[in-house]
Amino acid sequence: MNKFKKIAVIGKYPSLVESEDFHAQLIQLIHHLSQKNLEVIIEEKTQKKINLNQFKSLSLKDIGPKVDVAIIVGGDGTMLGVARMLVDSQIPLIGVNRGRFGFLADLNIDSMLAGIDTILEGNFVKDDRMLIDTKIIRANRVIYESLSLNDVVIKSGLKLIELEVVIDGNFVHTQRSDGIIVSTPTGTTAYALSAGGPILHPNLDAISIVPISPHTLSNRPIAVSGESEIVIKIIHMDEAYASIDGQIKFPLDLRDRIEIKKAKQSISILHPKNYCYFEMLRNKLNWG
């Protein structure tokens, strides 16, 4: 029995600067779903671009409690932004890839209808993904907090930054570098991978810590338990910022202490039954 009766459709968010071809594909998807006697709710910015005013629309922050599943048509960046917004509603996500890589949004745009039908009929793999919670503390007060599905990056401006890293209350090291990446397993195929970090399977309860261009070559990436609390203190900087999933930047100060740990919330991504993580890696990373 199909448990998905109310479906949200979300186009590339927050920017919907896309081709008419993309709009046509979104319209095709929405009509296809409505013809299957499913209630379709369109994210309001998506609806303004495709002008399907006969369908109900809601803002992204309001759509979660009203639907059973969300279909996101865009790329991994779109998936990241939507996942953070919908995490508290605990609805599963289906990703249709319009980007270049598609590590998260894995359905192909050209075959999306068949893939989505398969999932909605109950033939899917549920893929639960960890998030991390980042707090920036200044003068003993939390001045910023955010969830990340991929990573939080502490990055310098033009010059090296000096950081102190503490894990579960234990001093690890100080490092001079361009910055540091604290990543979920999901994020290990993103910026952390290009910085030389390991790929962690999404099923692992682990967090990776990857230096960015460290001054000392012996400073290497490490992986720790997902239950660990990671504290980063800024020892010296000219300017620096914290980046959340590469989408939100928060300027940092010498007084700041950054506390990072696994979030209580998680998100679920639905894949077709034949989905294989290692096959996805082979295809996206051009492995033999």
Steps between C-alpha positions, in 0.01 A plus 500: 500500500633842404564701816597812305180692426615861528806595297702822510683605183791740548703643214853631516506704820552783589587606143271392221694644207445202273417423139153458354595135451546461875166669567335263251647201683369630832155551349510150352586354841220689677235395247627142513458490877158664495376243244586226752245650744772641722465840666780723372618808689751723322758705687392860449813631324490202267135570421571865415746385233282233338159668548297191592259698712237225508719316750535593865828665599676556831825657611792264556488552877128412510491212254654226716211426742251492211651221285618139520807538277685777315635468145788740442601577143837672478842388617683417820508867603122514476473180703724643773299820538163325495614227741598757764165677463291180519699305758258561788203367302678163457358442153712294258657661193528383139769674296495552123836616370536805274853573621839359405562233763185387676642324807175578684254572218554171318199459267573604142277778367437308176371189678356665810137393447580129501733536799250704700219256418715213627564679828141613551385140444710398800804358319768713659808501719478738797832673560528679836762776513664664800511876548737699717408786730736798517493763774715812496555628853628848577534635857321189633198562278383306193495761225432262212378141457430296188463145375712361215435198282843521334747695711603804694817669375710741704684695232757779505499806282824587321743372766547182701283446804618333822251268668487280809308173471353321804304173475291379795693730730837369382746738339591370150724766348536854380532546127589777260314456174249655263229352720334177608203293380281308743288267293219247524540178297277664238738796476809284451428493125484882491762760602666257743579263212668772295707592809633145525259354755371141509166386361282375784205274417172672597414212736797582722439690823811712455622853434809591298733790580706617204759781500506731197855549366669457842833672560636173643468206260474252788164653590264241350123437482350293781163335559337486842186351649174668409439540873809719541482870578749705300604843626702738284653815647656776293852578620599749231328643192476807283154408381304177491148365462297186561330354193195275539462255209674757281178706503505709818798708614539636850793735580719390789681688773811418704277452804299222335474138603338264247326194645403223257319173570252263339151647481201330660319525166578300187359496149383212281562475126301248296676321213364244251536139618801436275703790646860415592724754675818352354359503147415867551860569608637316196284703266551841662874466565579314176650199676592199286 
